[in-house]
């Protein structure tokens, strides 16, 4: 499926680097999400944007900074990360940000912090 | 607090055998329930969902799930497993009064023996 795309698919970065993850949805949706998937843990919701406004910030450290310039694009800016931030970062989108909606996921960015 | 529990971390079944993956939820109102599947290196794909109505829901790839309010369960079933079903399966509930937030279980990894 190409409804939600994420780049890059893999990223290795040092703790002093700055990088950005990109997500793009081609489904005409109005809500977008960032999730963190760590080994042996449930998916953790990080951020929710609805109509480009942030509506959820799940106590995420400030070294993660989201940006939603329009309803089709979502970024996650990373700086001074820690090794425990290594994980799969998944982007998703849904029609309007309501709990009964189906969320469509991208393939994820596998991040390794050295 | 709202939560989702998948009691089985890993299940192995023989190809052609039946499958049941368990999911229990804790929720104070009518839940919106989802099952997603994740193949290695991929994002999550929706298998099926329950919002209301018939408690037995049909999904893609021959999967079905039954909502049992009295048992707070939403177990996933398939009558005959194929080798391509090997993947990780996630149960999720739409959080109440929290927009599009999904609460995920820890996941069940399915292996299929030839």
Interface residues (C-beta under 8 A of the other chain):
Chain A: X1 X4 X6 X31 X33 X40 X41 X42 X43 X45 X48 X50 X55 X56 X90 X92 X94 X96 X97 X98 X99 X100 X101 X102 X103 X104 X105 X106 X107 X108
Chain B: X4 X32 X34 X36 X41 X42 X43 X44 X45 X46 X49 X51 X90 X94 X95 X96 X98 X99 X100 X101 X102 X103 X104 X105 X106 X107
